[in-house]
Amino acid sequence: MKEDVLSTFREISIEKPVDVIIRQIKELLVSGALQPGDKLPPERKLSEQLGVGRTHVREALRRLEFYGILRTRPQSGTFVASIGISALENLISDVLQIEAPSFVSLVETRVLLEVASVELACERRTDDDLGRLRQSLESYLGRARLGVKAVEEDLMFHLAIADASKNRALKSLLLIIIPDIIANYSLFKVCDTVTNKALAEHEALFEAIRAGDGVRGAALMKEHLQGVMNFARSLVQ
């Protein structure tokens, strides 16, 4: 009898603050409180009203903007896109459904994006890009050599590569998955310790970009991310 009762309990799914914010915006649209073309309150006021940090608000708005649900106008603010309510509702439902990717799918997507990113960076990087890449690399190496976790510095170096690719859509896609990547890295303690091999791989990536060698850059990136890919796949075997 007790076992039968136990089977009726369901696993509790705790929503992320970003998803809650997106869901509230959807509810406001459905209720008519928000209309296509309406301007949203500033981030600070939304943060205070919702009782969450501005980082969560910014991430929610950025995701909705990426999918065309919101529009940001310089010096004016953020507005609801001028499309039908039903279309907006369906778009937001789709966004909420795809915001819980598995670790494997995140890493697979990262590999695809990062290989393309480094190939383009090798072709398009400027001297200014190389300066920013060197600065990001030194920041990562400095923390890693002290034995301090450097996950964010690592990802900032990879974002600097995306900047050098001159492909804004590619960088936007990376920015969408990075928060979930960081969360999974923390959960599974990925990159808690940095090996000499990882340090050398980062330096080799920089040298490939400086030399403009896209073939070598792509091969290095695949090898660099293979360890994380193998680990992620081992979790589902």
C-alpha positions in Angstrom: 0.0 0.0 0.0 2.8 2.4 0.9 4.6 1.7 -2.3 1.4 2.5 -4.3 1.1 5.8 -2.5 4.7 6.6 -3.1 4.3 6.0 -6.8 1.7 8.8 -7.0 4.2 11.5 -6.0 5.8 13.4 -8.9 9.3 14.8 -9.2 9.3 18.5 -8.4 10.6 20.6 -11.2 12.0 24.0 -10.0 11.9 26.7 -12.6 14.9 29.0 -13.2 14.3 32.7 -12.4 14.8 33.4 -16.1 12.1 31.0 -17.2 9.7 32.5 -14.5 10.3 36.0 -16.0 9.7 34.8 -19.5 6.5 33.0 -18.4 5.2 36.2 -16.7 5.8 38.2 -19.9 3.8 35.6 -21.8 1.0 35.9 -19.2 0.9 39.7 -19.6 0.7 39.3 -23.4 -2.1 36.8 -23.2 -4.1 38.9 -20.7 -3.7 42.0 -22.8 -1.7 43.9 -20.2 1.1 44.0 -22.7 0.4 44.7 -26.3 2.6 44.4 -29.5 4.7 47.6 -29.7 4.5 48.4 -25.9 7.6 49.5 -24.1 8.9 47.4 -21.2 9.9 49.0 -17.9 13.7 49.4 -17.4 15.7 46.5 -16.1 16.2 48.0 -12.7 12.5 48.5 -12.1 11.7 45.0 -13.4 14.3 43.6 -11.1 12.9 45.4 -8.1 9.3 44.4 -8.9 10.1 40.7 -9.6 12.5 40.4 -6.6 15.3 38.9 -8.7 18.7 40.2 -9.7 19.2 42.3 -12.8 21.3 39.5 -14.3 18.2 37.3 -14.5 16.1 40.1 -16.0 18.8 40.9 -18.6 19.2 37.2 -19.6 15.4 36.8 -20.0 15.1 39.9 -22.1 18.2 38.9 -24.2 16.7 35.5 -25.0 13.3 37.0 -26.0 15.1 39.5 -28.2 17.2 36.8 -29.8 14.0 35.0 -30.9 12.4 38.2 -32.2 9.8 38.6 -29.4 11.4 41.8 -28.1 13.1 44.6 -29.9 15.7 47.0 -28.5 15.9 50.5 -29.9 19.0 52.5 -29.1 18.3 55.3 -26.6 14.7 54.3 -26.5 14.4 51.0 -24.6 13.0 47.5 -25.1 9.7 46.9 -26.9 7.4 44.0 -27.6 7.7 43.1 -31.3 4.9 44.3 -33.5 3.5 40.9 -34.4 0.2 39.2 -33.5 -0.5 38.1 -29.9 -1.0 34.4 -30.9 2.3 34.4 -32.7 4.1 35.9 -29.7 2.5 33.4 -27.4 3.6 30.5 -29.5 7.1 31.8 -29.9 7.4 32.2 -26.1 6.1 28.7 -25.5 8.8 27.4 -27.9 11.5 29.4 -26.1 10.4 27.9 -22.7 10.4 24.4 -24.2 14.0 24.6 -25.5 15.5 26.2 -22.4 16.3 22.9 -20.6 18.9 21.3 -22.8 20.9 18.2 -21.7 24.6 18.6 -20.9 25.4 16.4 -23.9 23.4 18.6 -26.3 25.0 21.7 -24.9 28.5 20.4 -25.4 27.7 19.1 -28.9 26.3 22.5 -29.8 29.3 24.2 -28.3 31.7 22.1 -30.4 29.9 22.9 -33.6 29.8 26.7 -32.9 33.3 26.9 -31.6 34.9 25.1 -34.5 33.1 27.5 -36.9 34.1 30.4 -34.7 37.8 29.7 -34.6 37.9 29.0 -38.4 36.3 32.4 -39.1 38.5 34.1 -36.4 41.6 32.8 -38.2 40.4 34.3 -41.4 39.0 37.7 -40.1 40.9 38.6 -36.9 42.4 42.1 -36.7 45.3 43.3 -34.6 42.8 44.7 -32.1 41.2 41.2 -31.9 44.6 39.7 -31.2 45.2 42.1 -28.4 41.8 41.3 -26.8 42.5 37.6 -27.2 45.9 37.9 -25.6 44.4 39.8 -22.7 41.7 37.1 -22.2 44.3 34.4 -22.5 46.6 36.0 -19.9 43.6 36.4 -17.5 42.8 32.7 -17.9 46.4 31.5 -17.6 47.0 33.7 -14.5 44.1 32.2 -12.5 44.7 28.7 -13.7 48.4 28.7 -12.8 47.5 29.8 -9.3 45.3 26.8 -8.9 42.1 28.9 -8.9 39.0 27.9 -10.8 38.9 29.7 -14.1 35.8 28.6 -15.8 34.5 32.1 -16.5 37.9 33.3 -17.7 38.1 30.2 -20.0 34.7 31.0 -21.5 35.6 34.7 -21.9 38.6 33.6 -24.0 36.3 31.6 -26.2 33.9 34.5 -26.5 36.8 36.7 -27.6 37.4 34.1 -30.4 33.7 34.5 -31.3 34.2 38.3 -31.4 37.1 37.9 -33.8 35.0 35.7 -36.1 32.9 38.8 -36.9 29.8 36.7 -36.9 27.3 38.2 -34.5 24.7 35.5 -34.9 27.3 32.9 -34.0 28.3 34.8 -30.9 24.7 35.3 -29.9 24.1 31.5 -30.1 27.1 30.9 -27.8 25.8 33.5 -25.3 22.5 31.7 -25.1 24.1 28.4 -24.1 26.9 29.7 -21.9 24.9 30.2 -18.7 23.7 26.6 -18.9 27.2 25.4 -19.7 28.5 27.2 -16.6 25.7 25.7 -14.5 26.5 22.2 -15.7 30.3 22.7 -15.2 29.6 23.7 -11.6 27.2 20.8 -11.1 29.5 18.1 -12.5 32.7 19.8 -11.3 34.1 20.1 -14.8 37.3 22.1 -15.1 37.7 22.4 -11.3 41.3 21.7 -11.9 43.2 22.9 -14.9 45.9 20.6 -16.5 49.1 21.7 -18.2 47.6 20.2 -21.4 44.6 22.5 -21.2 46.9 25.5 -20.7 48.9 24.5 -23.7 45.8 24.0 -25.8 44.6 27.6 -25.1 48.0 29.0 -26.1 48.0 26.8 -29.3 44.6 28.1 -30.2 45.8 31.7 -29.9 48.9 31.0 -32.0 46.7 29.4 -34.7 44.5 32.5 -34.9 47.5 34.8 -35.0 48.9 32.7 -37.8 45.6 32.7 -39.7 45.6 28.9 -39.9 41.9 27.9 -39.9 42.6 24.2 -40.5 44.9 24.0 -37.5 42.6 26.1 -35.4 39.6 23.9 -36.1 41.6 20.7 -35.3 42.8 22.2 -32.1 39.3 23.3 -31.0 37.9 19.8 -31.6 40.7 18.2 -29.6 40.4 20.9 -26.9 36.7 20.1 -26.3 36.9 16.4 -26.8 37.5 15.7 -23.1 34.4 17.5 -22.1 32.4 15.8 -24.9 33.6 12.4 -23.7 32.7 13.2 -20.1 29.2 14.5 -21.0 28.4 11.4 -23.0 29.6 9.1 -20.2 26.9 10.6 -18.0 24.1 9.1 -20.2 25.7 5.7 -20.8 
